[in-house]
Amino acid sequence: MRYRTQLLKATITKRILFFLLADGMLSLFSLYLAYLLRFNFAIPEPFWGSFWKLYALLTTLKISSLILFGLYNFTWRFFGLYEAKRLFLAITLAYLGAALLLWLFYDLFTPFPRSAIMIDYLLSLLFLGAIRGFKRLLLESSAAQAPREAILYGLNRHLLSLAPELGYKIVAIVDESRAGSRVAGVPIIPEERALGLPATTLIIAKELPPKELGDLIHRFKASGITQFKRLSLQSEGIEDISIEDLLARRPADLDQKQIASFIKGKRILITGAGGSIGSELVRQAKAYGASQIIAFESSEYNLYRLKEEHPEIVSILGDVTSVEDVDAALKEHRPDLILHAAAYKHVPLGEENPRATVRNNVLGTKVILEQAIAHEIPHLVLISTDKAVNPTNVMGASKRVCELLAQNIPSSKTTISTVRFGNVLGSSGSVIPKFQDQIRSGGPVTITHPEIRRYFMLTSEACQLVLQAASLAKGQEIFILDMGKPVKIVDLAKRMMELMGKEVPILFTGLRPGEKLYEELLIEGAERGTKYESIYIAKADRIDFSWLDRQIDTLLQARNRDEIVKILQSIVKEYRPQNAPPSAASAPSGSPASRSADNQDSTRKSHTTP
């Protein structure tokens, strides 16, 4: 059954073969009919010899001309005026060529009826055009029986032709600039008239900024529309509008040239390459012209999937906490840039497994930094998180330790910088797939707190800005990506219900261990701008590295949660674990723990106001 399905599946090759065969058969029929019409349906015996010669000549010329004009590689359902014009030119060229050859080699084809060739020319235009326009005619004639009536927002002729095949009848097109006219019998009207039409679906055929898109959906939702689709940029079809479309930031100052000039020709090693951020960094590095991409990943399955998508990458199954693994990778491949994305990022799991979280995050970063410096790797970028700011959990505190390490480790030949940003849409562990499953199953949607808020950005946009920030690095900066305004999670859930056309109950379950109501992107002191509005630089936090190194060694030797939390508090002064008092651990002058928490709170600046 599976092989039969594969055999029947439409492909470009099958379509070309179908048209070649159909053109050959129709050419035979049209020439035979032309002879019959010329001789009043009684073809004289002497003319049968020329018939087959003419058929071979005309069919060869027609097929060659059709290939020349690209009429075997068009999309069948989009056959229109443009393709019909090219068909006319192709057939006319073929018959002009036939006339020339018949004049040059007259004796070879005689006797033949010249008027039959003209009849055949007209019949060929009719038959070859009809077979190409048949599917579109069939689809459009069946549109009246389509079960779903839709409004097309923005004029798109391809999408208008495609709609019947997808089961939609377009009842109106919304386009302010062309209002009052018609396309293929469909009226073009302004939006205010479309809001009252009896349709169930809105298909959006133009690019809109996220806020405009959200407002548009809200207006049509109020008028009775229950489904929202958009033109897919990756295929010829349509797809559901996703919550990512509404939350995407699309930074206006994304500098593609700057990123390309920084990445092109470089050998780039990416740790945690199989994760959400790491795999997108692989795609971006490839798109911007990296000469070699070395994917360093501890998960065999994630690395396998990444290799399937990008066969050209160098795949290394290794552990960032292993000096041997990292040393061997750097020694063999000598990267120009390391993007360190490997980390444990899940807050509740980090609270349950503090030792594993600290080992993976802190030791992994320490090993990567030390080996990069030892091998004199030119650039290293640490990927950090907004949860490192005034952390309330082990994961965030461990990432803040990594930031301090990257800012203060002595390095003369390796430029080390950190990029900090919030949640990325669609990442592993993201709340969005969870909400989608809960809404589909009828709910309830579980949210920890009615006031909880988070920053969001598309993974692709965040990774592009990471590379853009890396190109600015002079050494030991913490770059902060402007994530815009934080999103209330309960509003996010309601908008997802709106998009999915299904309303379910919301259940508030209470904050999980280590979870904050608000995430912040900056800590003590005002941020410093860069030449890009989407990228800021945090105030430097210089501390005695030898003290920090000793504290980290002690942290990595800790065996129980209380001991780990206590040492983390001694390193990260702003760490306030839930149900734990501030650490009284002593620290030398100049260390984070020696400064007043009250002073830090009074000078803190952030992108959110709790």
C-alpha positions in Angstrom: 0.0 0.0 0.0 2.8 2.4 0.9 4.6 1.8 -2.5 1.3 2.3 -4.3 0.8 5.6 -2.5 4.4 6.7 -3.5 3.7 5.7 -7.1 0.6 7.8 -7.3 2.1 10.8 -5.5 2.5 13.8 -7.8 6.0 14.9 -8.6 7.6 17.3 -11.1 9.1 14.4 -13.1 5.7 12.6 -13.4 4.0 15.9 -14.5 6.6 16.4 -17.2 6.2 12.8 -18.4 2.4 13.1 -18.4 2.5 16.3 -20.6 5.1 14.8 -23.0 2.9 11.7 -23.5 -0.3 13.8 -23.7 1.2 16.2 -26.2 2.3 13.3 -28.4 -1.1 11.7 -28.3 -3.0 15.0 -28.9 -0.7 15.9 -31.8 -1.5 12.6 -33.4 -5.3 13.2 -32.9 -5.2 16.9 -34.1 -3.3 16.0 -37.3 -5.6 13.1 -38.0 -8.6 15.3 -37.5 -7.1 18.0 -39.7 -6.7 15.4 -42.5 -10.2 14.2 -42.0 -11.6 17.7 -42.2 -9.5 18.6 -45.2 -10.6 15.5 -47.2 -14.3 15.4 -46.0 -13.5 12.3 -43.8 -12.1 10.2 -46.6 -8.3 10.5 -46.7 -6.9 9.4 -50.1 -4.4 6.6 -50.0 -1.4 8.6 -51.4 -1.5 11.0 -48.5 -1.1 8.4 -45.8 2.7 8.3 -46.4 3.1 12.0 -45.8 0.8 11.8 -42.7 3.3 9.9 -40.6 6.3 12.0 -41.8 4.4 15.2 -41.0 3.4 13.8 -37.6 7.0 13.1 -36.7 8.2 16.5 -37.8 5.4 18.6 -36.2 5.5 16.7 -32.9 9.3 16.9 -32.6 9.1 20.7 -33.3 6.2 21.3 -31.0 7.7 19.4 -28.0 11.1 21.1 -28.6 9.4 24.6 -28.7 7.3 23.8 -25.6 10.5 22.8 -23.7 12.2 26.0 -24.9 9.3 28.2 -23.5 9.2 26.4 -20.2 5.8 24.8 -20.6 6.7 21.5 -19.0 7.9 22.9 -15.7 5.0 25.2 -14.7 2.6 24.6 -11.8 -0.5 23.0 -13.4 -3.1 24.7 -11.2 -1.6 28.2 -11.9 -2.0 28.0 -15.7 -3.2 31.4 -16.8 -2.9 34.2 -19.3 0.9 34.3 -19.1 1.2 30.6 -19.8 -1.4 30.7 -22.6 0.6 33.5 -24.3 3.8 31.4 -24.1 1.9 28.4 -25.5 0.7 30.5 -28.4 4.3 31.6 -29.1 5.7 28.1 -28.8 3.2 26.5 -31.2 3.5 29.3 -33.7 7.3 29.0 -33.6 7.0 25.3 -34.1 4.8 25.6 -37.2 7.0 28.4 -38.7 9.9 26.1 -38.3 7.8 23.3 -40.0 7.0 25.6 -42.9 10.6 26.4 -43.4 11.6 22.7 -43.4 8.8 21.7 -45.7 9.9 24.4 -48.1 13.6 23.2 -48.0 12.7 19.5 -48.2 9.5 19.7 -50.2 10.2 16.5 -52.2 10.7 14.5 -49.0 7.1 15.1 -47.8 5.1 15.4 -51.0 2.3 14.8 -51.5 0.9 16.6 -48.4 -2.2 18.9 -47.9 -1.0 22.4 -47.0 -4.4 23.5 -45.7 -4.4 20.5 -43.3 -1.2 21.9 -41.6 -3.0 25.2 -41.0 -6.0 23.3 -39.5 -3.7 21.3 -37.4 -2.0 24.5 -36.1 -5.4 25.8 -34.8 -6.4 22.4 -33.4 -3.0 22.1 -31.6 -3.5 25.5 -29.9 -6.9 24.3 -28.8 -6.0 20.8 -27.6 -2.6 21.6 -26.0 -4.1 24.7 -24.3 -7.1 22.8 -23.1 -5.1 20.0 -21.4 -3.0 22.5 -19.5 -6.0 24.6 -18.4 -8.2 21.7 -17.6 -7.2 21.3 -13.9 -7.6 25.0 -13.1 -11.0 25.0 -14.9 -12.1 21.9 -12.9 -11.0 23.4 -9.6 -12.7 26.7 -10.2 -15.9 25.1 -11.4 -16.0 23.0 -8.2 -15.4 26.1 -6.0 -19.2 26.6 -5.7 -19.4 23.3 -3.7 -16.5 24.2 -1.4 -17.6 23.8 2.2 -15.6 26.8 3.6 -16.1 30.3 2.5 -13.0 32.6 3.0 -12.0 36.2 2.7 -8.6 36.8 1.1 -6.8 39.7 2.8 -4.4 41.2 0.1 -4.6 40.4 -3.6 -2.5 37.3 -4.5 -3.4 35.7 -7.8 -1.6 32.4 -7.1 -3.4 32.1 -3.7 -6.7 32.9 -5.4 -6.1 30.0 -7.9 -4.9 27.7 -5.1 -7.9 28.2 -2.8 -10.4 25.9 -4.6 -8.0 23.0 -4.4 -7.6 23.5 -0.7 -11.3 23.5 -0.2 -12.0 27.2 0.1 -14.3 29.5 -1.9 -13.0 33.1 -1.9 -16.0 35.3 -1.4 -14.1 38.6 -1.3 -10.7 40.1 -1.5 -9.7 42.9 0.9 -7.5 45.5 -0.9 -8.1 49.2 -0.2 -6.1 50.3 -3.2 -8.1 48.2 -5.7 -11.6 48.4 -4.1 -14.4 48.4 -6.5 -12.9 46.1 -9.1 -13.0 42.3 -9.6 -10.5 39.5 -10.1 -11.7 36.2 -11.5 -15.2 37.2 -10.6 -14.3 37.9 -7.0 -15.1 41.4 -5.7 -12.3 43.5 -4.2 -13.7 45.5 -1.2 -12.5 47.6 1.7 -12.0 46.0 5.1 -15.1 47.6 6.7 -17.3 45.8 4.1 -15.6 42.5 4.6 -16.2 42.5 8.4 -19.9 41.7 7.8 -19.5 38.9 5.3 -20.7 35.4 6.1 -17.3 33.7 6.0 -15.5 31.4 8.4 -11.9 31.9 7.4 -9.5 34.8 6.8 -6.5 34.0 4.6 -3.8 36.7 4.9 -1.7 37.0 1.7 0.5 39.9 2.7 3.3 40.5 5.3 2.1 42.5 8.3 4.0 43.6 11.4 3.1 41.5 14.5 1.0 44.3 16.1 -1.0 45.0 12.9 -1.5 41.3 12.4 -2.8 40.9 16.0 -5.2 43.9 15.6 -6.4 42.5 12.3 -7.2 39.1 13.8 -9.0 40.7 16.7 -11.2 42.8 14.4 -12.2 39.8 12.2 -12.6 37.5 15.2 -15.2 40.0 16.5 -17.0 39.8 13.2 -17.4 36.0 13.3 -14.3 34.7 11.6 -13.1 31.5 13.5 -10.1 30.4 11.4 -7.0 32.4 10.4 -4.5 31.3 7.7 -1.6 32.9 6.0 0.4 32.4 2.8 3.3 30.1 3.5 6.7 31.5 2.4 8.1 27.9 2.3 5.5 26.3 0.1 2.8 27.1 -2.4 0.1 26.5 0.2 -1.4 28.2 3.2 -0.7 27.5 6.9 -2.2 28.4 10.3 -1.2 31.7 11.8 0.9 30.9 14.8 1.5 32.7 18.1 5.1 33.2 16.9 3.7 35.4 14.1 2.1 37.7 16.7 5.1 37.8 19.1 7.9 38.1 16.5 10.0 41.3 17.1 11.8 41.5 13.7 14.5 44.0 14.8 14.8 46.9 12.4 18.5 47.3 12.8 19.5 43.7 12.0 22.7 44.2 10.0 23.0 41.3 7.6 26.2 42.7 6.0 27.9 43.1 9.4 27.0 39.5 10.3 28.1 38.1 7.0 31.5 39.9 7.1 32.1 38.6 10.6 31.0 35.0 9.9 32.0 34.4 6.2 35.0 32.1 5.8 35.3 31.3 9.6 35.5 27.8 11.2 32.9 27.9 13.9 32.5 25.4 16.8 29.0 25.4 18.4 28.5 23.6 21.7 25.0 22.3 22.5 24.6 22.3 18.7 21.6 20.0 18.8 19.5 22.2 21.1 17.0 24.9 20.1 19.5 27.7 20.1 22.5 25.6 19.0 20.8 24.2 16.0 19.6 27.6 14.9 23.1 29.0 15.3 24.2 26.1 12.9 21.7 27.3 10.3 22.6 30.9 10.7 26.4 30.2 10.5 25.8 28.1 7.3 23.6 30.9 5.8 26.2 33.5 6.5 29.0 31.6 4.8 31.0 29.9 7.5 33.7 27.8 5.9 33.3 24.9 8.4 30.8 24.2 11.2 31.8 21.9 14.0 28.7 20.7 16.0 29.7 19.7 19.5 26.8 17.9 21.3 26.3 15.4 24.1 23.0 14.0 22.9 23.4 11.3 20.3 19.9 11.7 19.0 20.0 15.5 18.7 23.3 15.3 16.9 21.9 12.7 14.5 18.9 14.9 13.7 21.2 17.9 13.1 23.5 15.8 10.9 20.5 14.7 8.8 19.5 18.3 8.2 23.1 19.5 7.6 25.2 16.6 6.2 28.2 18.9 5.6 28.8 19.7 9.3 31.5 18.1 11.4 29.7 16.3 14.2 31.4 15.6 17.5 29.7 13.6 20.2 31.3 15.1 23.3 30.9 16.5 26.8 31.7 20.2 27.5 32.7 19.2 31.1 35.4 16.9 29.7 38.8 18.6 29.2 39.8 15.7 27.0 36.8 16.0 24.7 37.1 19.8 24.3 40.9 19.8 24.0 40.7 17.2 21.2 38.0 19.1 19.3 39.9 22.4 19.4 43.3 20.8 18.6 41.9 19.0 15.5 39.7 21.7 14.1 41.2 25.0 15.3 38.0 27.0 15.1 38.1 30.8 14.6 34.9 31.3 16.8 33.3 29.2 19.5 29.6 29.8 20.3 29.0 28.2 23.7 25.3 27.4 23.8 25.5 24.1 25.9 23.6 24.5 29.2 20.9 23.1 31.3 18.1 25.7 31.2 15.0 24.3 32.8 14.3 26.1 36.2 12.3 23.5 38.1 14.6 20.6 37.0 17.6 22.7 38.0 16.1 23.1 41.5 15.6 19.4 41.8 19.1 18.6 40.4 21.4 21.5 41.6 24.6 19.5 41.4 24.1 18.4 37.8 23.0 21.9 36.8 26.1 23.5 38.4 28.4 20.9 36.9 27.0 21.2 33.4 26.7 25.0 33.3 29.6 26.2 35.4 32.2 23.5 34.8 31.3 23.3 31.2 31.8 27.0 30.7 35.1 26.9 32.7 36.4 24.1 30.6 35.4 25.8 27.3 36.9 29.1 28.4 40.2 27.6 29.6 40.7 25.5 26.6 39.8 28.3 24.2 42.4 30.5 25.9 45.0 27.6 25.9 44.5 27.0 22.2 44.4 30.8 21.4 41.0 30.7 19.7 40.3 34.2 18.4 36.7 34.6 19.5 34.4 33.0 22.1 30.7 33.9 22.8 28.9 32.6 25.8 25.1 32.3 25.4 23.4 33.5 28.7 19.9 34.1 29.9 17.7 36.8 31.5 17.3 34.3 34.4 20.9 35.2 35.4 19.7 38.6 36.5 18.9 38.8 40.2 18.4 35.0 40.1 16.0 33.1 42.4 17.0 29.7 41.2 20.0 27.5 40.8 19.9 27.6 37.0 19.9 31.4 36.9 22.6 31.6 39.6 24.8 29.1 37.8 24.5 31.1 34.5 25.4 34.3 36.4 28.6 32.6 37.7 29.3 31.8 34.0 28.9 35.4 33.1 31.3 36.5 35.9 33.8 33.9 34.8 33.7 35.1 31.2 34.0 38.7 32.2 37.0 38.2 34.5 39.1 35.3 33.3 42.5 36.6 32.1 42.7 36.4 28.3 45.0 38.2 25.9 44.6 36.4 22.6 40.9 35.2 22.9 38.1 37.8 22.7 35.5 36.6 25.2 32.0 38.1 25.3 28.5 37.1 26.6 25.1 37.6 25.0 22.1 37.6 27.3 18.5 37.3 26.1 15.1 36.0 27.2 12.8 33.1 26.1 12.9 32.1 22.4 9.7 31.0 20.8 9.3 27.3 20.0 12.4 26.2 21.9 12.5 22.9 23.7 10.6 23.2 26.9 8.7 26.2 25.6 5.3 26.9 27.0 3.7 27.3 23.6 3.6 23.6 22.5 2.3 22.7 26.0 -0.5 25.2 25.7 -1.3 24.0 22.2 -1.7 20.4 23.4 -3.8 21.6 26.4 -6.1 23.7 24.2 -6.6 20.8 21.6 -7.5 18.4 24.4 -10.1 20.7 25.9 -8.0 22.2 28.7 -7.5 23.4 31.2 -4.5 25.5 30.3 -2.2 25.5 33.3 -0.4 28.8 34.2 1.6 29.3 37.4 0.4 32.8 38.2 -2.1 35.3 36.7 0.6 38.1 36.7 3.6 36.1 35.4 5.4 37.7 32.4 8.2 36.8 30.1 10.2 38.2 27.3 9.9 36.4 23.9 11.8 36.5 20.6 11.9 34.3 17.6 14.8 31.8 17.8 16.1 32.9 14.3 16.1 36.6 15.2 17.7 36.0 18.6 20.5 34.0 17.0 21.1 36.6 14.3 21.4 39.2 17.0 23.8 37.0 18.9 26.1 36.9 15.8 25.7 40.6 15.3 26.6 41.3 18.9 29.6 39.0 18.6 30.9 41.0 15.7 31.0 44.1 18.0 33.0 42.3 20.8 36.2 43.9 22.1 36.4 41.6 25.1 34.6 40.7 28.4 31.3 42.5 27.5 27.9 41.3 28.4 25.6 42.2 25.4 21.9 42.3 26.2 19.4 41.9 23.4 16.4 44.2 23.5 13.5 41.8 23.8 10.9 44.6 23.7 8.1 44.5 26.3 7.4 41.4 28.4 4.3 39.4 27.6 1.8 38.4 30.2 1.5 34.6 30.0 -2.2 34.6 30.6 -2.7 36.9 27.6 -0.5 34.6 25.6 -2.8 31.7 26.4 -5.9 33.7 25.5 -4.4 34.7 22.1 -3.5 31.1 21.4 -7.1 30.1 22.1 -8.3 32.9 19.8 -6.0 31.7 17.0 -7.0 28.0 17.5 -10.7 28.9 17.6 -11.3 27.1 20.9 -11.8 28.5 24.4 -10.9 26.4 27.4 -10.6 27.0 31.1 -7.4 28.4 32.6 -6.1 26.9 35.9 -3.5 28.8 38.0 -1.2 26.3 39.7 1.2 28.5 41.7 4.8 29.5 41.1 7.1 26.5 40.7 10.4 26.3 42.7 12.8 29.0 41.8 10.4 30.7 39.4 10.0 34.5 39.3 7.0 36.6 38.2 9.2 38.9 36.1 12.4 38.3 34.3 15.0 41.1 34.0 17.6 41.7 31.3 20.0 44.1 33.1 21.5 44.3 36.6 23.3 47.0 38.6 24.0 50.3 36.8 22.8 51.8 33.5 23.3 50.0 30.3 25.6 51.3 27.6 24.3 51.5 24.0 26.0 50.2 20.8 25.5 51.4 17.3 22.5 49.1 17.1 19.3 49.9 19.1 18.6 46.2 19.6 21.9 45.6 21.4 23.0 47.0 24.8 26.1 46.4 26.9 25.8 45.8 30.7 28.0 47.6 33.1 31.2 45.7 33.8 31.4 43.7 37.0 35.1 43.4 37.7 36.1 41.1 40.6 39.3 39.3 41.7 39.6 36.3 39.4 41.7 34.2 41.8 39.0 34.5 44.4 36.3 33.6 41.9 38.3 30.6 40.6 38.7 29.3 44.2 35.0 29.8 44.9 34.1 27.9 41.7 36.4 25.0 42.6 34.6 24.8 46.0 31.2 25.0 44.3 32.1 22.1 42.0 33.1 20.0 45.0 29.9 20.6 46.9 27.7 17.5 47.3 24.3 18.7 48.7 21.8 21.4 47.9 22.4 23.6 51.0 26.1 23.7 50.4 25.6 24.5 46.7 23.1 27.3 47.4 25.4 28.8 50.1 28.4 28.9 47.8 26.3 30.3 44.9 25.2 33.1 47.3 28.8 33.9 48.2 29.6 34.3 44.5 26.4 35.9 43.2 25.3 38.6 45.7 21.9 39.2 44.1 21.0 35.4 44.3 17.9 35.1 46.5 16.8 31.4 46.6 13.3 30.7 47.7 12.9 30.0 51.4 16.6 30.7 51.9 18.2 33.7 53.8 20.9 35.9 52.2 24.3 34.3 52.4 26.6 35.6 55.2 29.7 34.1 53.5 32.7 36.4 53.6 34.2 37.7 50.4 37.2 39.9 49.7 36.8 43.6 48.8 35.9 43.9 45.1 33.9 40.7 45.0 30.1 40.8 44.3 29.3 39.5 47.8 31.1 42.4 49.5 28.8 45.0 48.0 25.6 46.1 49.7 22.5 44.4 48.3 20.5 47.5 49.3 22.8 49.7 47.2 22.5 47.2 44.3 18.7 47.3 44.6 18.6 51.1 44.5 20.7 51.4 41.4 19.3 48.5 39.4 17.9 49.3 36.0 15.9 46.8 34.0 13.7 46.6 30.9 10.7 45.6 33.1 8.9 47.2 36.0 7.8 44.5 38.5 
